[in-house]
């Protein structure tokens, strides 16, 4: 039995690390991480661009990583409302593993223990993105 599959009309094309800064003062003593993520969105007739500004610090500020990553998504649909909802829910979740891996690699290659930020539920960020797109 042959199944018909419709190709996705929403695709993650690539990501770009636009900015990356790493600061630490000697030994990292605190393992408690503070995380801040600020999304910004641009879009046109064919592309959505989501930029996530991520700042990770330790509780006592002996470590700080600042990353600005832009994800580029392509779409083919005229239903902007449905697309906005799908984009807001999916794009941060698609991009976040790349940010986690980048921060871990950057710290490990810098001669300090690799910093692994936890996985997150990004539902609230999706709600903020929907508001911005409305």
Short mmCIF file of the C-alpha atoms (twelve columns), coordinates in Angstrom:
data_MODEL
# 
_entry.id   MODEL 
# 
loop_
_atom_site.group_PDB 
_atom_site.id 
_atom_site.type_symbol 
_atom_site.label_atom_id 
_atom_site.label_alt_id 
_atom_site.label_comp_id 
_atom_site.label_asym_id 
_atom_site.label_seq_id 
_atom_site.Cartn_x 
_atom_site.Cartn_y 
_atom_site.Cartn_z 
_atom_site.pdbx_PDB_model_num 
ATOM 1   C CA . UNK A 1   0.000  0.000  0.000  1 
ATOM 2   C CA . UNK A 2   1.492  3.295  -1.063 1 
ATOM 3   C CA . UNK A 3   1.066  6.351  1.139  1 
ATOM 4   C CA . UNK A 4   1.008  9.866  -0.182 1 
ATOM 5   C CA . UNK A 5   3.223  12.204 1.809  1 
ATOM 6   C CA . UNK A 6   2.978  15.935 1.510  1 
ATOM 7   C CA . UNK A 7   6.284  17.754 1.704  1 
ATOM 8   C CA . UNK A 8   6.629  20.268 4.465  1 
ATOM 9   C CA . UNK A 9   5.905  23.836 3.511  1 
ATOM 10  C CA . UNK A 10  8.122  25.033 6.373  1 
ATOM 11  C CA . UNK A 11  11.843 24.226 6.341  1 
ATOM 12  C CA . UNK A 12  14.837 25.065 8.513  1 
ATOM 13  C CA . UNK A 13  17.479 26.194 6.019  1 
ATOM 14  C CA . UNK A 14  20.448 27.055 8.228  1 
ATOM 15  C CA . UNK A 15  21.757 28.963 11.182 1 
ATOM 16  C CA . UNK A 16  24.472 31.546 11.646 1 
ATOM 17  C CA . UNK A 17  26.289 32.464 14.842 1 
ATOM 18  C CA . UNK A 18  26.315 36.250 14.457 1 
ATOM 19  C CA . UNK A 19  28.050 36.991 17.754 1 
ATOM 20  C CA . UNK A 20  29.848 34.897 20.339 1 
ATOM 21  C CA . UNK A 21  31.548 36.064 23.533 1 
ATOM 22  C CA . UNK A 22  32.972 34.032 26.373 1 
ATOM 23  C CA . UNK A 23  34.240 35.486 29.648 1 
ATOM 24  C CA . UNK A 24  35.507 33.739 32.734 1 
ATOM 25  C CA . UNK A 25  37.572 34.786 35.703 1 
ATOM 26  C CA . UNK A 26  39.820 31.925 36.679 1 
ATOM 27  C CA . UNK A 27  38.084 28.924 38.192 1 
ATOM 28  C CA . UNK A 28  34.353 28.473 37.748 1 
ATOM 29  C CA . UNK A 29  33.129 27.819 41.276 1 
ATOM 30  C CA . UNK A 30  29.377 27.923 40.798 1 
ATOM 31  C CA . UNK A 31  27.433 25.297 38.873 1 
ATOM 32  C CA . UNK A 32  24.132 27.186 39.080 1 
ATOM 33  C CA . UNK A 33  23.405 28.751 35.701 1 
ATOM 34  C CA . UNK A 34  21.238 31.751 34.903 1 
ATOM 35  C CA . UNK A 35  19.849 31.817 31.382 1 
ATOM 36  C CA . UNK A 36  18.300 34.669 29.430 1 
ATOM 37  C CA . UNK A 37  16.899 34.270 25.896 1 
ATOM 38  C CA . UNK A 38  15.581 37.191 23.862 1 
ATOM 39  C CA . UNK A 39  13.981 36.463 20.467 1 
ATOM 40  C CA . UNK A 40  13.704 38.887 17.549 1 
ATOM 41  C CA . UNK A 41  11.945 38.143 14.282 1 
ATOM 42  C CA . UNK A 42  12.229 39.304 10.684 1 
ATOM 43  C CA . UNK A 43  10.218 37.964 7.771  1 
ATOM 44  C CA . UNK A 44  9.411  38.621 4.154  1 
ATOM 45  C CA . UNK A 45  7.535  36.837 1.365  1 
ATOM 46  C CA . UNK A 46  9.554  33.597 1.590  1 
ATOM 47  C CA . UNK A 47  11.722 33.605 4.743  1 
ATOM 48  C CA . UNK A 48  11.408 33.886 8.495  1 
ATOM 49  C CA . UNK A 49  14.552 34.806 10.424 1 
ATOM 50  C CA . UNK A 50  14.550 34.183 14.152 1 
ATOM 51  C CA . UNK A 51  17.452 35.609 16.129 1 
ATOM 52  C CA . UNK A 52  17.960 34.306 19.644 1 
ATOM 53  C CA . UNK A 53  20.171 36.354 21.952 1 
ATOM 54  C CA . UNK A 54  21.275 33.974 24.681 1 
ATOM 55  C CA . UNK A 55  23.198 34.940 27.812 1 
ATOM 56  C CA . UNK A 56  24.379 32.278 30.237 1 
ATOM 57  C CA . UNK A 57  26.013 33.269 33.532 1 
ATOM 58  C CA . UNK A 58  26.929 31.506 36.725 1 
ATOM 59  C CA . UNK A 59  25.304 32.553 39.953 1 
ATOM 60  C CA . UNK A 60  28.436 34.404 41.134 1 
ATOM 61  C CA . UNK A 61  29.307 35.805 37.664 1 
ATOM 62  C CA . UNK A 62  32.625 33.957 37.270 1 
ATOM 63  C CA . UNK A 63  31.437 32.796 33.833 1 
ATOM 64  C CA . UNK A 64  29.437 34.457 31.060 1 
ATOM 65  C CA . UNK A 65  28.626 33.303 27.521 1 
ATOM 66  C CA . UNK A 66  26.735 35.555 25.111 1 
ATOM 67  C CA . UNK A 67  25.540 34.079 21.826 1 
ATOM 68  C CA . UNK A 68  23.519 35.655 19.037 1 
ATOM 69  C CA . UNK A 69  22.249 33.026 16.636 1 
ATOM 70  C CA . UNK A 70  20.014 33.574 13.619 1 
ATOM 71  C CA . UNK A 71  17.973 30.711 12.200 1 
ATOM 72  C CA . UNK A 72  16.612 30.974 8.669  1 
ATOM 73  C CA . UNK A 73  13.348 29.253 7.795  1 
ATOM 74  C CA . UNK A 74  11.669 29.015 4.401  1 
ATOM 75  C CA . UNK A 75  7.942  28.654 3.896  1 
ATOM 76  C CA . UNK A 76  5.415  28.212 1.126  1 
ATOM 77  C CA . UNK A 77  1.884  29.036 2.196  1 
ATOM 78  C CA . UNK A 78  -0.593 31.865 2.063  1 
ATOM 79  C CA . UNK A 79  -2.121 31.087 5.482  1 
ATOM 80  C CA . UNK A 80  -0.012 33.549 7.490  1 
ATOM 81  C CA . UNK A 81  -1.923 33.023 10.746 1 
ATOM 82  C CA . UNK A 82  -1.383 29.256 10.773 1 
ATOM 83  C CA . UNK A 83  2.232  29.727 9.693  1 
ATOM 84  C CA . UNK A 84  2.889  32.218 12.516 1 
ATOM 85  C CA . UNK A 85  1.630  29.722 15.081 1 
ATOM 86  C CA . UNK A 86  3.713  26.901 13.616 1 
ATOM 87  C CA . UNK A 87  6.814  29.105 13.390 1 
ATOM 88  C CA . UNK A 88  6.439  30.397 16.951 1 
ATOM 89  C CA . UNK A 89  6.089  26.902 18.368 1 
ATOM 90  C CA . UNK A 90  8.702  25.147 16.238 1 
ATOM 91  C CA . UNK A 91  11.528 27.549 15.421 1 
ATOM 92  C CA . UNK A 92  12.920 28.060 18.962 1 
ATOM 93  C CA . UNK A 93  12.757 24.316 19.631 1 
ATOM 94  C CA . UNK A 94  14.593 23.590 16.371 1 
ATOM 95  C CA . UNK A 95  17.335 26.146 17.100 1 
ATOM 96  C CA . UNK A 96  17.924 25.539 20.808 1 
ATOM 97  C CA . UNK A 97  19.879 22.243 20.519 1 
ATOM 98  C CA . UNK A 98  22.369 24.011 18.229 1 
ATOM 99  C CA . UNK A 99  22.847 26.738 20.841 1 
ATOM 100 C CA . UNK A 100 23.347 24.173 23.621 1 
ATOM 101 C CA . UNK A 101 25.922 22.268 21.569 1 
ATOM 102 C CA . UNK A 102 27.710 25.459 20.534 1 
ATOM 103 C CA . UNK A 103 28.064 26.705 24.116 1 
ATOM 104 C CA . UNK A 104 29.275 23.283 25.262 1 
ATOM 105 C CA . UNK A 105 31.854 23.058 22.463 1 
ATOM 106 C CA . UNK A 106 33.011 26.653 22.899 1 
ATOM 107 C CA . UNK A 107 33.613 26.211 26.611 1 
ATOM 108 C CA . UNK A 108 35.253 22.776 26.270 1 
ATOM 109 C CA . UNK A 109 37.625 24.065 23.569 1 
ATOM 110 C CA . UNK A 110 38.498 27.052 25.767 1 
ATOM 111 C CA . UNK A 111 40.205 24.895 28.379 1 
ATOM 112 C CA . UNK A 112 37.424 24.954 30.957 1 
ATOM 113 C CA . UNK A 113 34.937 22.198 31.704 1 
ATOM 114 C CA . UNK A 114 32.233 22.137 29.058 1 
ATOM 115 C CA . UNK A 115 29.141 24.050 30.149 1 
ATOM 116 C CA . UNK A 116 25.935 22.219 29.270 1 
ATOM 117 C CA . UNK A 117 22.829 24.317 29.601 1 
ATOM 118 C CA . UNK A 118 19.719 22.297 30.395 1 
ATOM 119 C CA . UNK A 119 16.979 21.489 27.946 1 
ATOM 120 C CA . UNK A 120 14.090 23.901 28.234 1 
ATOM 121 C CA . UNK A 121 10.378 24.038 27.593 1 
ATOM 122 C CA . UNK A 122 10.155 26.946 25.146 1 
ATOM 123 C CA . UNK A 123 6.339  27.174 25.090 1 
ATOM 124 C CA . UNK A 124 6.265  30.602 26.734 1 
ATOM 125 C CA . UNK A 125 8.770  31.948 24.217 1 
ATOM 126 C CA . UNK A 126 6.484  30.687 21.444 1 
ATOM 127 C CA . UNK A 127 3.599  32.652 22.969 1 
ATOM 128 C CA . UNK A 128 5.742  35.813 23.026 1 
ATOM 129 C CA . UNK A 129 6.690  35.281 19.375 1 
ATOM 130 C CA . UNK A 130 3.026  34.858 18.385 1 
ATOM 131 C CA . UNK A 131 2.235  38.184 20.078 1 
ATOM 132 C CA . UNK A 132 5.086  39.871 18.207 1 
ATOM 133 C CA . UNK A 133 3.893  38.453 14.861 1 
ATOM 134 C CA . UNK A 134 0.250  39.458 15.432 1 
# 
